[in-house]
Amino acid sequence: MWSGLFTHLTESWNNFKGLDPDYVTWMDLMQKHGYYTQKYGKLDYTSGHHSVSNRVEAWTRDVEFLLRQEGRPKVNLTGDRRHVRVMKADWQVTDKAVTWIKKEAINLTQPFALYLGLNLPHPYPSPYAGENFGSSTFLTSPYWLEKVKYEAIKIPTWTSLSEMHPVDYYSSYTKNCTGEFTKQEVRSIRAFYYAMCAETDAMLGEIISALRDTDLLKKTIIMFTSDHGELAMEHRQFYKMSMYEGSSHVPLLVMGPGIRKQQQVSAVVSLVDIYPTMLDLARIPVLQNLSGYSLLPLLLEKAEDEVSHRGPRPSWVLSEFHGCNVNASTYMLRTDQWKYITYSDGVSVPPQLFDLSADPDELTNVAIKFPETVQSLDKILRSVVNYPRVSSSVQNYNKRQFISWKQSLGQNYSNVIANLRWHQDWLKEPKKYENAIDRWLSQREERK
């Protein structure tokens, strides 16, 4: 979203390794071209500043062991029917943005670009899971939960553990989701997630109201999107780090002057399209090296005569992931009908193919049934990214980073690694897991 480039081009391999600090974002360019820019809230595109655990888990994903990295997903109800502001930090930055609109933006003589980054509807940290706890608690209040229609909540179908794709099994295990869950537990997690979404919607409503109250709404374009979704127990997982729809299919809502009203655009688009779209909106020349395409031809009531010099928008989008909770670099090519997912070098781990028109819940892998479709989509994917080479580069990066971290700890290494977020499993057989890491480190670096 901030770079306009695919991940393999920026080499943002995990939550800690983001963009280079001096990378020029679309907001930087807007400021350079006369826009007043203002940012509030979550802004972690250079580094997520995640815990040491999170980094080590990403680096060691090629090690031959299975360790729970997350707390078991759970729900927590707080406050009463009058408790509206559950995520206080998000409400505070929303208030700051509202105040800025009413006191600053209204008096500007130049156009402005305002960014508001929220944590919701992200799960909350789970202290019960240990010192390096992750975020596995779905928290809300009765005020928001009462807005959710329980009878409309769909309980997702699960594949048996023995039939799961190996990468899915690794993800489910490290996310602490391979145990028993009752239907009521699953329904509650999903209900609490929807309640957290409702609270997020209310924050967006505050921004829209502030723009309306200052008479800026009629000349301001609003874009609402997210960096990832939430599986909320679909495919026996919560959280993200997956190419299933619940994780990879994010909202993208746009409103404002000249934007088509109440229209749903069926074309598949991507977060890399945000960068050229923002430049296009500001009438700033769009850089030609970007991976994305401007969304304006799809959004405007009157399509502009000039389409991108790069030609028509492709009929596919690409997503890739190289971080923790997944034990292989993952690549997804998504078209209107098909979703093709391949891993690592494309050979060592079997690919997946889902026919989204016939199987919207992505329960049946039809890669073997449609080999020609697999071949066709893989050819397109390889024309965009040499994914075996990229996967090898990530493996080498992970090993180098781990070695550097290990050396920095000296004699404290054994104690530190045993007490990271996976400590409940690790401490049962610490030597076994240390030895597994040693075997991994002794293997030669992958050839590029």
N, C-alpha and C positions, 0 to 999 in steps of 0.2 A: 504493500500500500504506500509506503513512504519512498521506496526506491524506484518503483515502476519496472523492476527487473526480476527475473526468475531467481530463485534461491541459489541455484548453482552458479549464477553469474556474480552475485554479491558474496558468496561463500559464507552466508549466515547459517552455520551448521546446527546451531542449537539455541536455546533460550538465552544463554550467556553470550555467545558470539553473534552479535547482531551486525549492523552496518558499521563501517568505519566512522569514527566521530566527526570527520570533516566531510562526510557524504552530503551532496547537495540535494535536498528534498524539494518537492514541489512547493512547500511553504517558503523555503529559502528563495526560490525563484520568484514567487509572488511578491515577497518583500522587496526583492531587487527591482521588480518592475512597478513599484509604487504602491503596493498594498500594505496596509497596516495589519500586522499579523499578531495574533494573541493565542497562547496555548495554556490550557488548564488540565490538570488531572494526569492520568497515566500516560507516560510518554517513554517507552522503553525500546525504541527501535535500534539504538546502538548497543544496548545490553539490558537484559531483563533483570540483572542483579539478583538472579536466583541463587539459592543456597549452594554450598559446596556439594551437598548430596546430589542436587539436581545435575550439576556438572559432571560429577564422577559417574553417575548412573548413565549419562549420555556417552561418556568416553568408554565405559566398560560394557556396552551393549553386545559386543562380539564375544564376550567371555562366556564359556560354557557353564553357566549356572542360572538358576531361577530364584530370584529373591523379591519378596514384596517390597515395593518402593513407596507405596501410597498407603494412607489409612483407609480402612474399609469405608465406603461411602455410607453416610448416615444423614438423618434429618435432625434439625433442632428448631423448636418453636420458641420464640422469645417475645416478651412483652404482652400487650393485650390488644383489643380492637381499636385502640387509639394510637397504637405505636406505628406511625407511618414511616419514619426515617430509620430504617434498620441499618442500611449501609451508610453510616454517618460520614465517612470520608468522601464518598461519591456525592452526597448531598451538599457537603461543604464546597466542593469544587463547582458543583452546579450553581450554588448560590453566588459564588465568585463570578461565574460566567454571566449570570443574570444581572448582577450589579454592574459588571463591565458594559453590558449591552445598554443598560438604562442610563449610566452616567458617562460612559466614554464613547461607545460606538455611535450614539445618537448625535454627538457633536463633531464627529470626524468629517473632514472635508475630502478625504480620500477613501477609496473602497477598502473593505476589511475582509480578512479571513480569520475566522475563529475556530479553534480546535478544542473539543472537550473529550477527554479520554476517561471512560468509566471502567471500574473493575466488574461491576455487576453486568450480566448475571453469572459471573464466575463463582464456583464454590468457594467457601470460606476456609481459612486454615483450620487444621484439626489438631489442637495441642495434645489430645489424648494419645495420639500416635507416636509421640516421642519428641525429643529435643529438636530434631530436624524435620518436623512435621510438614506434610504437604497440605493440599487444599482439597478435602474430601467431605466437608460438611455443607449441606444444603440448609441454609438458615433463612427464616422469614418470620413474620409476625401474623397473628390472626387477621389483622386488617387486610393483608395481601392474600393470604391463603383463602379467605372467604370469597375472593373474586374468581377462584378456580373452580370449574365444574368437574368434579371428580368423575361423574358418569361419562364424561367425554374423553377421559384419559385412556389411551390405548396401551395395553400391556404388551411390550414387544416379544416376539417369538425368539427363542434362543436355540442355537445349534448345540448339540451335546458337546461336552468338552472333548471327547474322543474324536469328533468329526470336525473340529475347528481347524482352520488354516493355521499352520505353525506360528506365523507372526501374530495372528489374532490371539492365539493361546498365550503367547509370551506377554502380549499387552494386557490381556485379562488377568493373568497371574500377577504381573508387577503392579497392576492397579488394585490388587486385593479383591478381585471380583469372582474368583473361582469357587468360593464357598457357597453355602445354601442361602438363597434369598426367597422370602415368601412373596406372594403377589402383592400383599399389603405393603411390604417394604419397597418394592419396585414402584408401586403406584404412588406412595408417599414421596419418594425421591423425585419422581416426575412432577408431582403436584407442587412440591416446594420449588422446583426449578421454574415452573410456569409462574409461580407467585413472585419469584425474583425477577423474572422478565417483566411482570406487571409493574414492579417498582422502578425498573429501568425505563419503561415507557413513560412513567410519571415524570421522570427527570427530563426526558426529551420534551414532554408537554410544557415544562417550566420554561424551557428555552424558546419554544414556539410562542408561548404567551408573552414572554418578554419582548420578542420581536414584534408581536402584534400590538402590544401596548405602546411601543415607541414608534409605531407606524413604519417599521423597517421590514416587516414581513413581506410586503408586496414587492420589495426590490431585493430580497435575499433568497439565495438558493440554499436549501438544507439537504445534507446528505447524511444518512444514518446507515452505518454498517458495523461489522465486527471482524476481529482478526481470526476467530475460530468459532465453532459451534460447541454444543455440549451433547454428548451421547445419552446422558441421563438413563443409563442402564440398557440402551439398545445394544445388541450384539454382545451382551454380557460385559459391558464396559461403561464407565462414566468418564467424564473429562474429555480430552481431545486427542491429538496425536494419531488420528485415524483418517482413512480416506472414505469411510462410510459417510452417508449423507448427513447424519446427525452432527458430525464433527466438521466436515469440509464444506457443507452447503450453508453459507452465511446470509443474513439479511442484507439487502441493499435497497433502500428506499430513498427516493429523491423527490423533492417538491420545490416549487418556486415559479417565478415568472417565466413564461415560455415553455414550461415543462408540461408534457401531456398529463392530463388529469385522470386519475382513477384507471390507469392503464397498467396491465401486467405484461412486461416484455418477456417473451419466451426464450430469447436467445441466451445461450450460456455465456456468462461474462466472469471476470476475475478481478481480484483485488489489485493486480498489476495495472488494471485499466483506470484506477483512481488517479494516478499521477498524470497521464496525458489528458484525462477529463478535466482536472482542475486547471491545467494550463490552458486548455481549450476554452473553458469558461471565462478565464481572465484574458483571453485573446493574446496569450503569450505563445510564441512559436514553439511547437511541440518537438522535443528532441527526437531524432530519428533512431537512436540506439535503444529505445525503450522496448520492453517485452510486451507492454500493454497497448491497447487501442482506445481512443477517445470514445466515450459513451454518448456523446452529444447527438450523433445521428439517430440513436435509438430513443433519446429522451425528448428531443425538441418537438413541439407541435408542428413547426415548419422546418423540415430537414434542410440543412444548409446545402448549397450547391456543391461546395468543395468537400470531397471525402478525403480521408487520409491519403497522403502521397504514397504510403506503403501498400496501398491496395486494399481489398475488402477484408473485413474482420474474419479470422479463421472460424471454422465451425466447431472448434474444440477449445478447451481450456486445460492448462497444465497445473498440477499441484505436486509438491514434493516435500518430504520431511526426512530429517536426518538426526533427530534428537532422541531423548530418553523415552522409555516405555515402548519402544519399537526396536527390535533387534536386527533391523536391516534398513538401509536407505530405501525409501518408498517413493514411487512415482505413479501419478494418476493422470490419465488422459480421459477427459470427460466430454462426450458429445451429447446431443439431445437424447439419444436412445441408449448409448453404451457408456459403460464405465470400465476402463481397462486399468488394472493396477499391477505393476511389476516391481520386483524387489532386487536389490543388490546388483549382481551381474546379469540378471535375467535368466540364469540357468540354475543356480544352486537352490533357489527358492521358487516354488511354483507360482505362476501368475494367477490373477483372478479376473474374471470378466462377468459383468452383470448387465442384463438386459433390463434397463430401468422402466421401460414401457410395460413389460410383462411381469417384472419382479421389483416393484418400487421399494420393497423392504430389504432388498439385497440379501436374500437368503440362499440363493442357488448360484453357485459358481459354474458358468457354462463355458469356461475356457476350452475344455476338451471337446465340447459339442460344436463349437464354432471356431475351428483353427484358422480359417481364412480371415475372419474378423480380427482375431488376435494378431495375425501377421500384418494385416493392414494398419491397425492402430499402433502396433509396435514400430512399424516403419515410420509413421508420422512422428512418434515420440523420439526415435533416434535421430530424426532430421532436426529436432529442436535441441536435444541434449544427448551427448554420448554418456548415457547413464552408467554403463559398467565402469568407465573411467572415473566419473564423478564419485561413484560409490567407493572405489578404491582410494581416491583422494581423501574422502571422509574417514575411512578406516585408518589411514596413515596419520591423519590429523588427530584422531581420537587417541591413538597410541602415543604420539609425541606429547600431547597435552597431559596424558596420565603420567607418563614417565617424569615429566617436569614437575608435576604436582607431588608425586611420590618422593622425588629427590629433595624437594623443599621441606618435607616433613622430617627427614632424617630418621632417628630412632623412634619418633612418635608415630610413624606410619601405621604400624599394626593396630595401635590403640585407636587412632583417628578413623581408619577405614572400617573398623569393627563397629563403631558407634555412630555411623551415619544413619540415614533414614531407614535403611534396611536392617537395623541392628537386631530386631526380634528374630529374624531368620539367621543372620550371620553368626550371632553369638552361640548358636547351637553347635556349629562345627566350624569355628573360625579358620583353622588350618586348611580345611578342605577348600574353602573359598579363596584363601590367599594362594594356595597352590594352583587353583584354576587360573588366577590372574597371572601367576608366574609363567604358566604354560603359554598363555596368550602372549605375554611379552616376549617370550623366547622365539615366537614364530617370526619369520621374515616379514618385512614390510611388503604390502601388496605392490605389485608392479603397476605403474601408471600406464 
